[in-house]
Amino acid sequence: MDSIIAQIRALAQTTDEAGRLDMIQSLTRLKIELQSPKDVIMELAVPGSTSAMLRICADLGLLRSLARSDAPLTVTQIAELTGASPLLLERILRYLAATDMIQETGVNEYSANKVTHVLADPKGEAMVYHGYDTMGPVLQAMPAFFAENNYQDVTDNTNTPFQKAHNTKLTSFEWLIQQPKQFEHLQKIMTALQGSEWTEGFKLLDDESRKVPSKVSPTDPQPSEKPFFVDVGGGHGHQCIELGKKYPNLLGYLVLQDLPAAVQNLPPIDGVKAEAYDFFQPQPIIGAKFYYLRRIMHDWPDDKAASILRNIRAAMGPDSRVLIDEAVLPDTGADWQSAMADLAMMTFAGKERTKHQWESLAESAGLRVEQIHTYVASTHTALLVLAAK
């Protein structure tokens, strides 16, 4: 067995992202083949155990303590650091070690592993809180919600499992804005999920970026100059920052738009103009080269998503393009991450979309899909380029 594991590890070090995910999927299928019926039942017996324990650990700062320590910590030491009962910690830590969230190094002695460091990071900790406090109750509410609604698809974002779970008439984003802690957790998660890999091999962006002249003073844009790149609903501006690093000549032509709660306390970003904007209102920036939306459209049902696109369509110039950075689901063989994301979006009336569904959505807003630049094939993640019809 050790030699087989060594071979798998060696293979993992030489493969690409698609190969890595394929290996995980193959190993998961092998696990299913090896499990007995009892194993399957036991895994389902107490759902949410790991999430609950990680939530407790986040409150205690337990994983952060393990991650900061250069040496293993005993239960007694962890009790002193967290103020929790040693007897309680012994039981929690035993479970987390058994599920590989932490590493057991001796009798009542533990250290951080790779997973611990991920979850001890502020972004990982934010995911723990968001998953347990915001999404946990929603998942619990789903069976009753669908029974009450005759098992119909969710298309109205004011009548979803989210409203039932959190006892609110507000939409999910309206509710989050009124919950500062939960909203901040979501912003951290969005930052963790950001990346500039979508720019690699994207010839249209590269060609157009190189045509833009550098500004003498990128922090003092001239009112008469059109922005090049508008990040609509861009959170804390990670995409603009990464784009400015790759193409310094674009500094001063980059605009970040998001709700006031996201941008009003944001530190200044060199070469990036941050402005408060609700994308259900008319787009105030006319004639930008690119309007970019990352992980935005999947949050909304088709009618709301079309409204967002129509507002951009009305502001577009002859050479403007809309860039939608999301998954394009295949007709068969979707990966588990995309399928899970679709279920998560469904809880507040959003959805992941297939190529056909993207084309229909674009058409409903007076746009057409001009190009699909797939940059992570294993998760069907792509950049859809939309042009005016």
C-alpha positions in Angstrom: 0.0 0.0 0.0 2.8 2.4 0.9 4.4 1.9 -2.5 1.1 2.6 -4.3 0.6 5.8 -2.3 4.1 6.9 -3.1 3.4 6.4 -6.8 0.3 8.5 -6.6 2.2 11.3 -4.8 4.9 11.2 -7.5 2.3 11.4 -10.2 0.5 14.3 -8.5 3.8 16.3 -8.5 4.1 16.1 -12.3 0.5 16.6 -13.4 -1.4 19.8 -14.2 -4.6 21.1 -12.6 -6.9 18.9 -14.8 -4.8 15.9 -14.0 -4.9 16.7 -10.3 -8.7 16.9 -10.2 -9.0 13.7 -12.3 -6.8 11.9 -9.7 -9.0 13.1 -6.9 -12.2 12.0 -8.7 -10.6 8.6 -9.5 -9.6 8.1 -5.8 -13.1 9.2 -4.7 -14.7 6.5 -6.9 -12.2 4.0 -5.6 -13.2 4.9 -2.1 -16.9 4.3 -3.0 -16.0 0.9 -4.4 -14.2 -0.1 -1.2 -16.9 1.1 1.2 -19.3 -1.3 2.8 -23.0 -0.5 3.3 -22.2 0.2 6.9 -19.5 2.7 5.9 -21.9 4.5 3.7 -24.6 4.7 6.5 -22.1 5.8 9.1 -21.0 8.7 7.0 -24.6 9.9 6.7 -25.5 9.2 10.3 -24.5 12.6 11.8 -24.3 15.1 8.9 -22.6 18.4 9.5 -20.3 17.1 12.3 -17.2 18.5 10.8 -18.7 21.9 10.0 -20.0 22.2 13.6 -16.6 21.3 15.1 -14.7 23.7 12.8 -17.2 26.4 13.8 -16.4 25.9 17.5 -12.7 25.9 16.7 -13.1 29.2 14.8 -14.7 30.8 17.8 -11.9 29.5 20.0 -9.1 30.4 17.6 -8.0 26.8 18.0 -6.8 26.1 14.5 -4.9 29.5 14.5 -3.1 28.4 17.6 -2.1 25.1 16.0 -1.0 26.8 12.8 1.1 29.4 14.6 3.0 26.8 16.7 6.3 25.4 15.5 5.8 22.3 17.7 2.9 20.0 18.5 0.5 21.2 21.3 -1.0 19.1 24.1 -4.6 19.3 25.0 -3.6 21.0 28.2 -1.7 23.7 26.3 -4.6 24.2 23.9 -6.9 24.5 26.8 -4.7 27.3 28.3 -4.7 29.1 24.9 -8.4 28.8 24.3 -10.0 28.7 27.7 -12.0 25.6 26.8 -12.3 22.6 29.0 -9.6 20.0 28.4 -12.2 17.2 28.4 -14.2 18.9 25.7 -11.1 19.6 23.6 -10.0 16.0 23.9 -13.2 14.9 22.2 -13.2 17.6 19.5 -9.6 17.2 18.7 -9.9 13.4 18.5 -12.6 13.8 15.8 -10.7 16.5 13.8 -7.7 14.3 13.7 -9.7 11.3 12.6 -11.1 13.3 9.7 -7.7 14.7 8.8 -8.5 18.3 9.7 -5.4 18.3 12.0 -2.6 15.8 12.7 -2.4 13.6 15.8 1.3 13.4 17.0 0.9 11.6 20.3 -1.4 10.9 23.2 -3.5 14.1 23.5 -1.0 15.9 21.3 -1.7 17.6 18.0 -0.2 19.7 15.3 -1.3 21.5 12.1 -1.4 19.9 8.7 -2.1 21.3 5.3 -5.8 21.5 5.9 -5.3 23.2 9.3 -3.3 26.0 7.7 -6.0 26.5 5.0 -8.8 26.8 7.6 -6.7 28.9 10.0 -6.2 31.6 7.3 -8.7 34.4 7.5 -10.3 33.4 4.2 -10.6 29.8 5.2 -12.1 30.8 8.6 -14.6 33.1 6.7 -15.7 30.0 4.7 -16.3 28.1 7.9 -18.5 30.8 9.3 -20.3 31.4 6.0 -20.9 27.7 5.5 -22.2 27.1 9.0 -24.0 30.3 9.9 -25.4 31.4 6.5 -25.6 28.3 4.3 -26.1 25.6 7.0 -29.7 26.7 8.0 -30.6 27.1 4.3 -29.6 23.5 3.5 -31.6 22.4 6.5 -34.7 24.3 5.2 -34.5 22.9 1.6 -36.6 19.7 2.0 -39.5 21.5 3.7 -39.3 24.4 1.2 -39.6 22.2 -1.8 -42.3 20.1 -0.3 -44.3 23.2 0.4 -43.7 24.4 -3.2 -44.6 21.2 -4.9 -41.0 20.5 -5.9 -40.8 23.2 -8.5 -37.6 24.9 -9.6 -36.6 28.1 -7.8 -37.1 31.1 -10.1 -38.2 33.9 -7.7 -35.4 35.3 -5.4 -38.0 36.4 -2.9 -39.3 32.9 -2.4 -36.4 30.5 -1.8 -35.0 28.2 0.9 -33.0 31.2 2.0 -36.0 33.2 3.1 -37.5 30.2 4.9 -34.2 29.4 6.7 -33.5 33.0 7.9 -37.2 34.0 8.4 -36.9 37.0 6.2 -38.7 38.6 3.3 -35.4 40.2 2.1 -33.5 38.7 -0.8 -30.2 37.0 0.2 -28.0 40.0 -0.6 -30.4 42.4 1.1 -30.2 40.3 4.2 -26.4 39.9 4.0 -26.0 43.7 3.9 -27.9 44.0 7.1 -25.6 41.3 8.7 -22.2 43.0 8.7 -20.3 40.0 10.0 -21.8 37.6 7.5 -21.3 40.1 4.7 -17.6 40.5 5.6 -17.2 36.8 5.6 -18.6 36.6 2.1 -16.3 39.4 0.9 -13.3 37.4 2.2 -14.5 34.3 0.5 -14.9 36.1 -2.8 -11.4 37.4 -2.5 -10.1 33.9 -1.8 -11.9 32.7 -5.0 -10.4 35.5 -7.2 -7.6 34.9 -9.6 -6.0 36.3 -12.7 -5.8 32.9 -14.5 -8.6 34.0 -16.8 -6.3 36.4 -18.5 -3.8 33.7 -19.6 -4.2 32.9 -23.3 -7.0 35.4 -23.7 -5.9 37.1 -26.9 -8.7 39.6 -27.2 -7.8 41.2 -23.8 -4.1 41.0 -24.5 -4.4 42.7 -27.9 -6.6 45.5 -26.6 -4.6 46.1 -23.4 -1.4 46.7 -25.4 -3.1 49.4 -27.4 -3.8 51.5 -24.3 -1.3 54.3 -23.7 0.2 54.7 -20.2 -1.1 57.7 -18.2 1.3 60.3 -16.8 -0.6 60.2 -13.6 -2.7 57.0 -13.2 -4.1 58.2 -9.9 -5.6 61.3 -11.5 -7.7 60.1 -14.5 -9.1 62.7 -16.8 -12.9 63.0 -17.0 -12.9 62.8 -20.8 -11.1 59.5 -20.9 -13.1 56.3 -21.1 -12.3 53.5 -18.7 -10.9 50.4 -20.3 -12.1 47.8 -17.8 -15.1 48.0 -15.4 -15.3 45.3 -12.8 -19.0 45.2 -12.1 -19.7 43.8 -8.6 -15.9 43.4 -8.1 -15.9 43.3 -4.3 -12.5 44.5 -2.9 -11.0 45.0 -6.4 -8.7 42.0 -6.7 -9.3 41.7 -10.5 -8.4 45.3 -11.1 -5.3 44.9 -9.0 -4.2 41.8 -10.8 -4.9 43.4 -14.2 -2.9 46.5 -13.3 0.0 44.3 -12.3 0.0 42.4 -15.6 -0.6 45.6 -17.7 0.7 48.6 -15.8 -0.3 50.9 -18.7 -4.0 50.2 -17.7 -3.6 51.9 -14.4 -6.0 54.9 -14.4 -8.3 53.1 -16.8 -9.6 50.6 -14.3 -12.9 51.0 -12.4 -14.3 48.9 -9.5 -18.0 48.9 -8.9 -19.9 47.4 -6.0 -22.5 48.2 -3.4 -21.6 50.9 -0.9 -21.2 48.3 1.9 -18.4 46.7 -0.2 -16.5 49.8 -1.3 -17.2 52.6 1.1 -14.4 51.6 3.6 -12.1 50.2 1.0 -8.5 51.6 1.1 -7.5 53.5 -2.0 -6.1 51.2 -4.8 -3.5 52.8 -7.0 -4.7 53.3 -10.5 -8.2 52.0 -9.8 -11.3 54.2 -9.3 -13.8 52.6 -6.8 -17.4 53.7 -7.0 -20.7 52.6 -5.4 -23.1 51.1 -7.9 -26.1 48.8 -7.9 -26.1 46.8 -11.1 -29.9 46.8 -11.2 -29.6 50.5 -12.0 -28.5 52.1 -15.3 -24.8 51.6 -15.9 -23.2 55.1 -15.5 -20.0 54.3 -17.4 -20.6 54.7 -21.1 -18.5 53.1 -23.8 -15.9 51.2 -21.8 -14.0 48.5 -23.7 -14.8 45.7 -21.2 -17.5 45.3 -18.6 -16.4 42.3 -16.5 -18.6 40.2 -14.2 -17.0 37.4 -12.1 -19.3 35.1 -10.2 -22.2 37.5 -10.5 -24.6 36.1 -13.0 -24.9 32.7 -11.2 -26.3 34.5 -8.2 -29.5 35.5 -10.0 -32.5 33.9 -11.8 -32.8 34.5 -15.5 -35.0 37.6 -15.3 -32.7 39.4 -12.9 -29.6 38.3 -14.8 -31.1 39.6 -18.0 -31.8 42.9 -16.2 -28.2 43.3 -15.2 -27.0 42.6 -18.8 -29.6 45.1 -20.3 -28.2 47.8 -18.1 -24.8 47.2 -19.4 -26.0 46.8 -23.0 -27.5 50.3 -22.9 -24.1 51.7 -21.9 -22.0 49.8 -24.4 -20.2 51.5 -27.3 -19.7 49.9 -30.8 -16.6 48.1 -29.7 -17.6 47.3 -26.1 -17.7 43.7 -24.8 -19.2 42.1 -21.7 -16.9 39.5 -20.1 -18.7 36.9 -17.9 -16.3 34.8 -15.8 -18.2 31.7 -14.7 -18.7 28.0 -15.3 -20.2 26.8 -18.6 -21.7 23.5 -17.6 -21.4 20.6 -20.0 -24.5 18.7 -21.1 -23.0 15.6 -19.4 -20.2 14.8 -17.0 -20.3 17.9 -14.8 -17.6 18.0 -12.1 -18.8 17.9 -8.5 -17.7 21.4 -7.6 -19.8 22.9 -10.4 -22.8 20.6 -9.5 -22.5 21.6 -5.9 -22.2 25.3 -6.8 -25.4 25.0 -8.8 -27.3 23.6 -5.8 -25.9 26.3 -3.5 -27.0 29.0 -6.0 -30.4 27.4 -6.3 -31.1 28.1 -2.6 -31.5 31.8 -3.4 -32.7 31.4 -7.0 -29.4 31.5 -8.8 -28.0 28.9 -11.1 -25.0 27.6 -13.0 -25.6 27.6 -16.8 -24.9 25.4 -19.8 -23.7 26.9 -23.1 -27.3 26.9 -24.5 -28.6 28.6 -21.3 -25.9 31.3 -21.6 -26.8 31.9 -25.2 -30.5 32.2 -24.4 -29.7 34.6 -21.5 -27.5 36.8 -23.7 -30.1 36.9 -26.5 -32.8 38.1 -24.0 -30.6 41.1 -23.2 -29.8 42.0 -26.8 -26.4 40.4 -26.8 -24.8 37.4 -28.4 -22.0 35.0 -27.3 -19.1 35.9 -29.5 -16.5 33.7 -27.9 -16.0 31.2 -25.0 -12.5 31.2 -23.6 -12.2 28.1 -21.3 -9.3 28.5 -19.0 -9.9 25.7 -16.4 -11.3 22.8 -18.4 -11.6 20.4 -15.5 -14.1 22.7 -13.7 -15.7 24.1 -16.9 -14.6 27.6 -15.9 -14.6 30.0 -18.8 -14.8 33.6 -19.9 -17.8 34.3 -22.1 -17.4 37.3 -24.4 -20.7 39.0 -25.2 -21.2 41.5 -28.0 -24.1 43.5 -29.1 -26.5 41.7 -31.5 
